[in-house]
Amino acid sequence: MKTTRIYALLALLMMVGVKAFGQEWVYSQEFDYSLDAPYFLEPFELSDGRILVSCTNNHVNDCGLYVYPIPALMVLDSEGTEIAYSEYFKEGFFGSHPFVLENESGESFILMNYSPDHDICSPNYFQNFNPPIDYCILGLYKLNDDLSIAESHELEIPIDTFEYQGRPWNCGQISLSTAFVDGDGTIVGAYCKTTSFDYPDPRGYDSTVFFRMDFEGRIINEARYCGEYRWGEDPTLDYRNHHIVIADSLYIYYGFVRDVVAEDGKNLVYLDYDFNIVRSRAFRHSNALHPFDNVYFQNMNVKRSPHGTTYLTSVISEKDDHYCSVLYEYNDDVNASGNSVPIKRYAERKTTDYDSPTQSTGVALWDDGTICYAYTLNNGLGLSNDSWIVLEHLTPEFDTIKTLFYGSNDDGVFSRAKGIKALNDGGLLLTTWERKLYAWNQGCVSVVKYPTEAFVGIKEAHDNGLKVAIAYPNPGKDVLNICTALQNARVEVYDIHGRLIHSQALTENVTAIDATDWDAGVYVWKVMTNGRVVETGKWIKE
């Protein structure tokens, strides 16, 4: 990865069409599935203004499949120019994306885990070793400025590596779900440990492990709680990043293993600083949001609010197997009554069509108390359908200030938001993953920095490559949906000859237009407010 800021922007423009030249900066890296496919995940701002981006680089194995993940890290300067990139391959193991940490002296560290590689097509296959690997690694690594490892501290964690019908996701492994530097300068983390699944009887127990570590890699104290995940499956399906918040003198952990401290499966726990359980409560409320049954969460992220509550973003499954991106605010005061944590407010986001899977990325908090909620909505199944990234600016009460759309859902690109971060200068970082619909083996990962003014007005949004309205599905058939949060807006649709064929007011966030009687072909839609066009695009009817 040697792309500079300027070349990165040009590459992105060539790949996904002209976006805008006003963005503060864009870093972009194209990839080919036949070689490798990096995933940019969590951005982290260092005290000196540099940006570290956590990655995995998934190489192709000998069977030509897209697997074989290797932890990686990239550092950008404050102007978006790549300074260094490094991968952290370990023989016989696959790895997680790194958690970036910084000590009081400004030194950079990463904490990550490795589990035996069970990919039978991989030369890294754990059974190629004599004896086969039967442990995982939790590693803390001090970094030089070029991202090379200056110091290495590794802990070996014994696991069961049995394989059920050769399915690697049923093999014993660990998955680091949280790591941060606490107020006393120590590292606090948690990882999930899963046993192998030998149907119909699981072998042993799954567990969640909480630990405190110094920057020499020494465990100061830890606590292990056994429970049960979903049949020993890979916990990364449920756990993405950041599951602990600090409240007064307690840690609150969202997503605890089931059947640990209560038979009814409470899965939020309050822990003291020695990781003793003080209280447990339920935060998954069956039928809490009609018509959802949100027992099943994916891709959870939590962040403490400025007013003593917790924001949680996730994807929940509905009763009809559709998926919805949600933002909850929980009143999780440890002294409050009730066995379930009450939901103070929530926002749910989905498309009107079958959209699996929706992606929920997280929230960024600005100094004025407002929130940027990032998520991805997909229209249809799989990677062959259009999608779009949404950056929603919300008040603390979850009222919409502005809804902006990254990229374009009519330019043949499938997009996903992967990470979001509010910066010290008031700007916003967004990491994305994009793939061409008509060249499935080609894609692009990007890091985009937006200035605060990008969220002020329509012109500022456009100057920064953001849209205020989109049309989907594109191409479509009998329904054209216009999605926008603009007030006092209307839409006009023109045929290829420039004739106005439809006009109506936009009174909902999503307005469905009946296109049954329209001929197949290309149409132009325009969204207007106060008599002027603020967004336009092409829509194809098949």
PyMOL commands that set and color helices and strands:
alter all, ss='L'
color gray80, all
select helices_A, chain A and resi 5-16+126-128+168-170+235-237+452-455+458-463
alter helices_A, ss='H'
color red, helices_A
select strands_A, chain A and resi 25-32+36-45+51-60+66-76+82-87+93-95+99-102+108-116+135-143+149-158+173-181+187-194+197-198+201-202+206-213+219-227+244-247+250-254+268-271+277-281+292-304+310-318+323-330+343-349+355-356+359-365+371-378+380-381+387-394+400-406+413-422+428-436+442-450+466-467+469-472+479-484+489-494+500-506+510-514+521-529+532-541
alter strands_A, ss='S'
color yellow, strands_A
deselect
rebuild
show_as cartoon
